[in-house]
Amino acid sequence: MRLHRLAGFTLLEVMVALVIISLALAGVAGSMGQMIDTANTMRDRTYASWIAQNKITEMRLSGALPEVGESSGEEDYANTTWAWSAEVSETGIENLMKVDVSVSYPGADEPVRLVTGFIGEPVAPGQSNQIWNSGQPDRGQRQ
């Protein structure tokens, strides 16, 4: 009488397959963790950029040319407290100021984002569009 061998995997084959699968899953888990960290960093940089741009816009809309110097404060945004610091400096051009706004976590040495903007002397609303609205040709255009 002949014995038939049963079809299936040996214990050693199953163990090797489990080791291979566990290594692959560990690599995937590590990659997922790195992707989450990158997404969080990009989110924080975006928020910090928005906060800095808002500070520059607040200075522009104040109706006055900002004074040369530094100012700082904290801002609550997206369930997080952010520290900001603004430095206003002269550009060498009359009535044009340079503003550097850095945004960081409170107590951190390194900023999350640094945004630079320029603020000129405020003009009356609509004054810059008078030539456009009057229909007069621009000096540089040919007729």
Backbone bond lengths (Angstrom), bond angles and torsions (degrees), N, CA, C in turn:
res aa  C-N    CA-C-N  psi(-1)  N-CA   C-N-CA  omega(-1)  CA-C   N-CA-C  phi
1 M - - - 1.424 - - 1.532 109.22 -
2 R 1.236 114.90 139.62 1.437 121.86 -175.80 1.522 111.12 -100.57
3 L 1.371 117.84 135.61 1.462 121.40 177.72 1.525 109.28 -89.80
4 H 1.294 113.68 134.54 1.477 118.77 177.19 1.521 108.76 -96.26
5 R 1.278 114.75 131.06 1.465 118.89 177.37 1.526 109.01 -78.37
6 L 1.333 115.84 134.30 1.447 120.27 -179.88 1.529 109.04 -76.55
7 A 1.335 115.79 139.20 1.461 120.54 178.45 1.525 108.70 -77.56
8 G 1.332 117.71 141.02 1.461 121.34 179.61 1.513 110.37 158.87
9 F 1.319 115.51 -174.72 1.448 121.80 -178.36 1.522 109.43 -106.13
10 T 1.305 114.67 147.73 1.457 118.49 175.52 1.529 108.12 -81.96
11 L 1.294 116.68 165.00 1.454 122.01 179.56 1.528 110.73 -60.58
12 L 1.311 116.41 -38.07 1.464 120.29 179.79 1.534 111.18 -64.15
13 E 1.301 118.53 -41.70 1.460 122.00 178.81 1.528 111.15 -63.84
14 V 1.311 116.86 -40.63 1.464 120.98 178.98 1.526 110.32 -65.19
15 M 1.335 117.07 -42.33 1.463 120.57 -179.93 1.533 111.45 -64.72
16 V 1.312 117.99 -41.08 1.472 121.48 177.89 1.526 109.92 -63.60
17 A 1.311 117.38 -41.69 1.464 120.72 178.90 1.528 110.99 -63.86
18 L 1.312 118.07 -40.80 1.466 121.71 178.66 1.527 111.86 -65.20
19 V 1.328 117.33 -38.43 1.460 120.51 177.56 1.523 110.24 -64.22
20 I 1.316 117.32 -44.00 1.470 121.31 179.39 1.529 110.53 -62.44
21 I 1.325 117.56 -44.34 1.464 121.60 180.00 1.528 110.63 -65.09
22 S 1.327 117.07 -41.43 1.466 119.31 -179.19 1.532 111.42 -65.68
23 L 1.325 118.31 -37.28 1.465 121.17 176.56 1.530 111.15 -65.02
24 A 1.308 116.17 -41.77 1.463 120.39 178.92 1.529 110.61 -64.51
25 L 1.322 117.73 -43.87 1.459 120.94 -179.99 1.527 111.74 -66.62
26 A 1.325 117.65 -35.00 1.461 120.48 176.36 1.526 110.36 -64.20
27 G 1.319 117.52 -40.10 1.467 121.35 176.53 1.518 112.32 -64.30
28 V 1.318 116.46 -41.47 1.465 120.66 178.67 1.528 110.04 -65.35
29 A 1.332 117.62 -42.62 1.462 121.10 179.90 1.531 110.54 -63.22
30 G 1.315 117.83 -41.66 1.458 121.08 177.34 1.512 112.16 -63.19
31 S 1.313 116.29 -41.35 1.458 121.44 178.51 1.532 110.82 -65.14
32 M 1.317 117.03 -40.30 1.469 120.92 178.60 1.528 110.53 -64.23
33 G 1.333 117.11 -41.14 1.459 120.82 177.89 1.513 111.98 -61.44
34 Q 1.318 116.30 -41.48 1.465 121.03 178.68 1.526 110.84 -65.87
35 M 1.325 117.11 -39.70 1.463 120.65 178.48 1.526 110.84 -64.49
36 I 1.322 117.99 -38.86 1.465 121.57 178.68 1.528 110.15 -66.07
37 D 1.327 117.45 -43.31 1.468 120.93 177.51 1.525 111.31 -60.69
38 T 1.317 116.96 -42.14 1.462 121.40 179.19 1.521 110.61 -64.66
39 A 1.324 117.16 -42.63 1.468 120.77 178.84 1.525 110.89 -63.25
40 N 1.323 117.75 -41.18 1.471 120.93 178.13 1.521 111.26 -65.19
41 T 1.321 117.53 -40.25 1.462 121.22 178.30 1.529 110.62 -63.82
42 M 1.310 116.95 -44.55 1.467 120.57 179.69 1.529 110.61 -65.30
43 R 1.331 118.00 -38.18 1.463 121.34 177.00 1.530 109.84 -61.49
44 D 1.335 117.14 -47.21 1.462 120.88 -179.22 1.528 111.72 -64.70
45 R 1.317 117.82 -38.55 1.467 120.35 177.25 1.518 111.21 -64.79
46 T 1.321 116.55 -38.30 1.463 120.82 178.25 1.522 110.30 -65.33
47 Y 1.328 117.55 -47.14 1.463 121.01 178.13 1.529 110.73 -59.61
48 A 1.329 116.93 -45.35 1.462 120.91 -179.49 1.529 110.70 -62.20
49 S 1.310 116.93 -38.85 1.467 121.01 178.12 1.530 110.32 -64.25
50 W 1.327 117.02 -42.89 1.470 120.54 178.35 1.522 111.07 -62.40
51 I 1.335 117.03 -42.26 1.461 120.68 179.95 1.525 110.15 -62.71
52 A 1.325 117.18 -45.18 1.469 121.09 179.54 1.522 111.26 -63.21
53 Q 1.322 117.14 -44.00 1.464 120.17 178.95 1.524 111.01 -64.56
54 N 1.336 117.12 -36.15 1.464 120.19 176.94 1.526 111.56 -64.33
55 K 1.344 117.36 -39.38 1.466 120.69 178.76 1.526 110.70 -64.52
56 I 1.320 117.11 -42.12 1.467 120.67 177.46 1.531 109.96 -63.84
57 T 1.310 117.35 -41.79 1.463 121.31 179.03 1.526 111.02 -64.98
58 E 1.336 117.76 -40.21 1.466 120.30 176.50 1.525 110.91 -59.39
59 M 1.346 117.09 -40.38 1.461 120.39 178.16 1.521 111.22 -65.46
60 R 1.342 116.36 -39.93 1.471 119.91 179.52 1.521 110.90 -64.98
61 L 1.338 116.15 -39.35 1.455 120.13 -175.23 1.525 113.37 -83.31
62 S 1.319 117.88 -2.95 1.460 120.49 -178.75 1.525 112.63 -67.75
63 G 1.323 116.25 -19.72 1.459 120.20 178.56 1.511 114.33 87.40
64 A 1.330 117.11 6.16 1.464 120.45 179.29 1.522 108.75 -139.86
65 L 1.327 114.81 151.44 1.459 120.16 175.61 1.535 107.91 -69.57
66 P 1.328 119.26 128.60 1.465 119.59 -177.31 1.529 112.19 -67.45
67 E 1.318 115.06 151.07 1.461 121.57 178.28 1.533 109.65 -79.06
68 V 1.331 116.35 147.25 1.455 121.18 175.48 1.526 108.06 -66.35
69 G 1.322 116.15 132.39 1.463 120.36 179.87 1.516 111.60 150.93
70 E 1.316 114.90 -167.30 1.461 121.09 -177.99 1.515 110.11 -121.97
71 S 1.324 115.45 148.78 1.457 122.25 172.71 1.517 107.64 -143.93
72 S 1.305 116.30 158.67 1.460 119.95 -179.46 1.516 109.41 -154.14
73 G 1.303 115.07 167.56 1.455 120.52 179.54 1.512 110.62 -179.48
74 E 1.308 114.75 -172.03 1.467 121.01 177.36 1.509 108.94 -124.65
75 E 1.306 114.85 150.69 1.459 122.53 -177.57 1.522 108.08 -135.08
76 D 1.336 116.61 130.80 1.464 120.82 173.21 1.515 107.98 -92.00
77 Y 1.322 115.73 119.95 1.457 120.61 -177.65 1.520 108.86 -148.53
78 A 1.307 117.09 130.78 1.472 123.59 177.03 1.537 111.02 55.36
79 N 1.331 115.72 47.92 1.469 122.46 178.48 1.528 113.13 58.88
80 T 1.312 117.22 26.60 1.468 122.49 179.26 1.524 108.42 -137.71
81 T 1.311 116.54 143.92 1.455 121.13 173.70 1.527 107.99 -94.11
82 W 1.317 115.66 128.00 1.457 123.08 -178.33 1.520 108.86 -116.65
83 A 1.301 117.46 143.67 1.465 122.38 173.93 1.529 107.85 -102.51
84 W 1.323 116.71 135.51 1.460 120.73 177.96 1.527 109.46 -127.02
85 S 1.308 114.70 152.70 1.452 121.72 178.23 1.528 107.71 -141.38
86 A 1.324 115.81 128.19 1.466 120.67 -179.20 1.520 109.46 -117.10
87 E 1.318 115.44 134.74 1.460 121.27 176.64 1.525 108.23 -122.48
88 V 1.328 115.56 118.75 1.467 122.05 179.04 1.522 107.60 -100.91
89 S 1.334 116.05 128.75 1.460 120.81 179.42 1.528 109.69 -136.72
90 E 1.326 115.13 161.70 1.462 120.56 178.54 1.523 109.84 -79.21
91 T 1.322 114.84 152.32 1.466 119.87 179.71 1.524 112.57 -104.30
92 G 1.326 117.12 -12.14 1.463 120.26 -173.87 1.513 111.19 93.84
93 I 1.313 116.93 -6.45 1.461 122.21 175.96 1.521 106.69 -108.04
94 E 1.306 116.24 131.00 1.457 120.68 -176.68 1.520 111.18 -57.94
95 N 1.323 116.20 134.12 1.468 124.55 176.73 1.529 113.57 60.95
96 L 1.327 117.15 29.66 1.465 121.09 174.44 1.525 107.85 -132.68
97 M 1.315 115.70 119.93 1.458 121.56 -177.60 1.526 110.46 -113.30
98 K 1.329 114.70 147.62 1.463 121.94 176.00 1.526 107.30 -100.88
99 V 1.330 116.40 134.68 1.458 121.65 179.62 1.523 108.57 -124.40
100 D 1.333 116.37 121.43 1.465 122.73 174.08 1.519 107.52 -107.87
101 V 1.325 116.86 118.91 1.460 121.57 178.94 1.521 107.79 -115.69
102 S 1.335 115.59 121.17 1.461 119.82 175.70 1.521 108.26 -110.07
103 V 1.320 115.36 140.76 1.462 122.41 -179.21 1.518 107.92 -123.54
104 S 1.332 115.74 132.85 1.463 120.42 -178.63 1.517 109.19 -145.38
105 Y 1.324 115.06 175.39 1.456 120.34 170.95 1.526 107.47 -76.63
106 P 1.324 118.69 144.12 1.471 119.48 179.43 1.532 111.63 -55.41
107 G 1.318 116.39 130.12 1.457 121.80 178.99 1.517 114.82 85.22
108 A 1.336 118.10 -5.40 1.468 121.08 -179.51 1.531 109.96 -83.16
109 D 1.328 115.43 147.50 1.464 120.65 178.74 1.521 112.25 -82.53
110 E 1.317 116.92 -37.59 1.461 122.09 -176.75 1.529 111.05 -95.53
111 P 1.338 117.73 133.22 1.468 118.86 176.97 1.530 111.59 -73.33
112 V 1.314 114.81 149.96 1.463 120.53 174.00 1.523 109.38 -75.18
113 R 1.347 115.22 -37.89 1.462 120.10 -179.16 1.523 109.89 -151.95
114 L 1.323 117.14 143.21 1.462 124.06 174.44 1.518 107.24 -122.47
115 V 1.335 116.01 123.86 1.464 121.54 -179.00 1.528 107.94 -121.45
116 T 1.327 116.23 135.16 1.460 122.16 178.35 1.520 109.33 -112.76
117 G 1.325 115.01 135.45 1.454 120.73 177.33 1.517 109.95 -137.55
118 F 1.312 116.01 168.49 1.457 121.98 179.00 1.519 108.57 -126.64
119 I 1.327 115.08 138.28 1.459 120.72 -178.28 1.519 108.14 -126.67
120 G 1.331 115.60 125.63 1.450 121.42 177.91 1.510 110.86 -101.81
121 E 1.318 115.20 174.47 1.461 120.49 178.72 1.526 108.49 -62.33
122 P 1.324 117.09 131.72 1.467 119.43 -178.74 1.525 111.52 -65.08
123 V 1.308 116.37 145.95 1.457 122.51 175.65 1.524 107.79 -121.86
124 A 1.306 115.76 163.22 1.459 120.22 179.07 1.526 109.51 -63.38
125 P 1.324 117.93 142.69 1.462 120.41 179.91 1.524 111.26 -55.33
126 G 1.302 116.34 132.40 1.454 122.56 177.87 1.510 114.88 85.80
127 Q 1.326 118.51 -10.72 1.460 121.37 -176.79 1.528 111.32 -63.46
128 S 1.318 117.04 -35.26 1.459 119.12 -178.06 1.523 112.44 -71.31
129 N 1.313 117.96 -14.02 1.466 120.57 -178.43 1.529 112.97 -105.49
130 Q 1.329 118.76 10.87 1.462 120.31 -176.77 1.522 112.44 -60.76
131 I 1.320 117.29 -43.95 1.467 119.48 -179.32 1.520 109.80 -64.45
132 W 1.321 115.58 -41.31 1.465 119.46 -179.77 1.526 110.46 -61.55
133 N 1.315 116.43 -46.12 1.466 120.94 -176.70 1.524 112.37 -72.41
134 S 1.336 118.39 -27.62 1.463 120.48 -177.69 1.522 112.02 -79.70
135 G 1.309 117.24 -14.35 1.449 120.33 178.63 1.509 114.22 82.84
136 Q 1.310 118.78 6.93 1.459 121.18 178.71 1.515 109.46 -76.22
137 P 1.307 117.22 137.86 1.465 119.71 -179.40 1.528 111.87 -66.50
138 D 1.284 115.59 151.47 1.464 122.48 176.25 1.523 109.07 -71.04
139 R 1.320 118.05 147.79 1.461 122.19 -179.11 1.523 112.25 -59.61
140 G 1.328 117.39 -31.79 1.451 120.35 -175.56 1.506 114.67 -84.98
141 Q 1.320 118.05 -7.26 1.463 120.68 -177.61 1.522 111.51 -88.27
142 R 1.318 116.02 149.62 1.470 121.31 175.30 1.516 108.04 -91.43
143 Q 1.319 114.80 147.64 1.473 118.31 179.10 1.491 111.43 -106.64
